[in-house]
């Protein structure tokens, strides 16, 4: 693939590569008999030696018509050169635009303009060309199937028949389930051609021995690799290795390098950006399928892919920095009769003339006719989805603050609602939907749903943590009802922790879940001796009050830091953080969990008014639940 951000083989962690190599080495001995038998007498159905051509040229991005014309010209030249099979690179029709989409240089919708269906006039054009030239044609393209697009390659025989297609199964950039424009393939199978059974890999697939072994076990007699990526010596070695491991010839057409392997050696290689490389391959005898080992290896690969693709996605996200400058679709504004709220995803933005930093999501600013200044630090945010955690020790920032770093999309279901969607995060693998809805007169309703895609969290729990960075309130405290009191007989508690990570987290009085952390150096691992009874707390900002109230949830916890929001604007004090958490004991993979609440931002009228607002919300919640 073009414009790669790191060496492809480096993106396959050593531990994963070692594990994979151990998996396949155990099968190699058992399969060696199959490999040795490939030197038996050649099948009479197919010629044993075939002249082939590997084409290289750099396509123009989004120029489907122009690229088709250039490809036809190269195929005609290959036919004149005597080739019986001509192979062109990955994404040669549309220009391979996935990286540009990920970097926001192109819109995903532009893929629809250049992706083509298998029965389209574009593919039919090359079927006619193959029949006219009496040559087999292979090339990569963006294949549209329904509303989704796959990175595909097609093999057209010398009478214009489509012998087979293949969808790329391993992506250099990782994988996000939201990427309808870059779907992953699910299966690799060999297919019949006029020259024996063929297996296809595409670009990054070539680094993985399993993806060559699977079609070999399915009876492939030669391999074809359309690529648009690394032109290094290491890629040459990888292509050669895939041939040697399976005792099969290989034809690779890459932009900037063309490689032909036969008899377990490189018989032709060129490093031109545009041109044709010719060579002859020796097709081995047909070999029987080994469906048992084929299916076993494919299953092992798919299992490995589940963890590998999110890890690669994290690196892609970090390199492309989805937290960079905000676009129109990354920030939204909601209004009620008394509030104006600015919300956004992880990207940086200028809000009301002040810079909001990348990496903070949720409520960027909230203002009222009664108080024009936002209570949240302008560079940060309120109700920021901050951490996923389990019992593991604190790790690198991109893992400890994973929701901040992972890509997040902003959606507008309606005029009064904003949704922040985050696909399964790279490490904790939590998929989430956060909704904010403005309601009259001064309410912002909140709902959070998440779906873990793992079931092996350390300590057998998953924690979700939200932070609100407060903008220099005179009183840094949060207030709530003591665990032994109630809404009708309140006893107020004040929490203003003395230092960060000290007695920080307050549990509900019925919360019996004891979390054991390997290292206790976080807000969520430091438990206060206080407990609360009703699911709310409040804090003061200027002439206003912020009330955080939630539906009853025994696993809801509050947290406080006196300095989590950094220095105040004058530099002579610290900004507190008013936080909350959801603890999910024994999380089940694929099951949804949720938390709902409301932020109330209004002029301060006293504690009786706070209790009235909280009681009203909780009563309405019970009514909506039919209680």
C-alpha positions, 0 to 999 in steps of 0.5 A: 500500500502507498504512503505506508507509515512504518515498515509493514513487517514491523507492524506485526509484533514480535510476540505475535509473529513468534506465536504464529510461527510456532503455530505453523511450524508444527504443521510444516512437518506433517505437510512436508509430504504434500510439498515433496509430492509437488515434484511428481509428474506434471498434470497433462491438463495444463502446460508445465511452463508459462510465460508471465508478466508483472506490470508496474505503474502508479495509478492516478487516484480517483481516475477510474477511466484514465487508469482503465485506459492505461491498464489496457495499454499495459495488458496489450503490451504484455500480450505482445511480449508473449505473456500468457498471464499478466498481473497488475498491482493492487487498487490499480483501477481506483488508485488505492485511496484508503490511506487518503480516506483515513488521513481525511484527504478524501471523503469515504463517499468518494470510494463509491464513485470509483468502486465497481461491481464484479458484473460492471461494464468496467470488469466486462471491458477487461473480460472482452480484452482478455478474450481478444488478446487470448491472455489471462488478466489479473488486477486489483480493484475496489469491489462494491458488494451492496453498500460495502467495498472490498479490496479485491483482485480478479482473475480473468482467463483467456476466453474472458471468463472470471475464474475467481476473486479474492478479498484482502484478509490482512490490512496494514492499517488495522481494521475498524468495523465502521470502515464500509469502504475497506472491508476485510475478506473472510476466506481464501480459496484456490480456484481453477484456471487454464494453467492450474489452480491459483491462490491470490494474496494482496499486498500486506497478506504477503508478510503472513505465512498462513495466508499463503499456506491456506490456498496451498492446502486448498490445492493451489499450484501457483500464487499471485500477489497484486501489491501497492506497498513496500518495495524493500529488500525485505518484501522481496524476501517475504515473497520468495519465502511464501513461494519456498515454504509452499514449493510454488511459483509466485507472480508479484506485481507491485508499484515500484517492484515486480517479482517472479519466483519459480523453482524456489528462486527469484527468476525476475525482478525489476524496480521500475515505477512503470514497466513490465517484467517478464519471466517463466514459471514452472507450474507443479503437478496438481496436488490434493486438498488438505481441507482439515489443515486448511480450515485449521490454519484459517481458523488460527489466522482469523483468531489472531486477526481479532487481536492484531487488527485493533493493535494495528488500528491504534498505530494508524490512529496515532500516526494519522492523529484523529485528534488533530484539527476539528472539521465541521462534522467533529463539533456540534452545538445544542440549545435549550431555552436556557443553555448553549452547549458545544460538544465534540469528539477528540479533535482540537477546536477553537471554541468561543475564541479559546483553544480546545486541545485534541484528546478531550471529548464530551462537553467543550463548553456550556453557557447560560444567560445567567453565566456567560463563562463556561464552567469547564476548562476551555482547553479540556472538557466536561463529561470527558470519556477518560479511561477504561480500566481493569486490575492491570497496572497503569500503562502508557498514555495511549492505553491509560487514556485510551478513549481519548486517543482512539478515533471517535465520530460525532453524529447528529440523530436530531437537532437536539441530540449529539452522539459520540460513537467509538468503535472497539478500542485497540486494547480494552476493545470497548465499543461505545455510544455516548448521547447528549440531548438538550432539554428545556429549560437548563438540562443536558441528558446523558446516556452511555452504552458500551459493548465489550469485545473481550471477556478476559479483563484483569480482576474480572471487571471493567471500569469506565471513567469520566472526568470534568475539568473545572474552570477555577471554581472558588470552591473545589468541592463536590457535595452529596448525601451521606450513605446513612441519609436519604433525600427526605432526611439528608445529611450532606457530605463535602469532598475536597481531596487533599491531593491527587489519588488520595481517598478519591473515589466514593462508593454507593452505600450498597456497593459491595464490589471490591476491586483489587488493583495490582498497583494503587496509583490512580483515582479509581483505585483510591477509595474514600471512607465516605459513601453516598446514598442518592445517585447525584452530586453537585458543585458550585461555579460562580453564581451557578450550580452543576448537578450531576444526577444519574439513574439508580445504579449500584455500580456508579462511583464518584471521584474527585481530584483537587488538581486534575484540571491543571493550573488555573488561568492566573497560575496561582491555583489548581483546577479540580476535576469532578469525576464519575465511574461505572464499574462492570463486574464480570463483563461479558463479551458482546453484552451491552451495559449502560449508564444514564444521567442528567447535567443540570446547570442553573443559578444557585438557589440553595440545597433545597432546590438541588434536592427538588431537581434530583427528586424530579429526575429520579421520579421521572426515571421511575415513571419511564421505567413503569415503576 
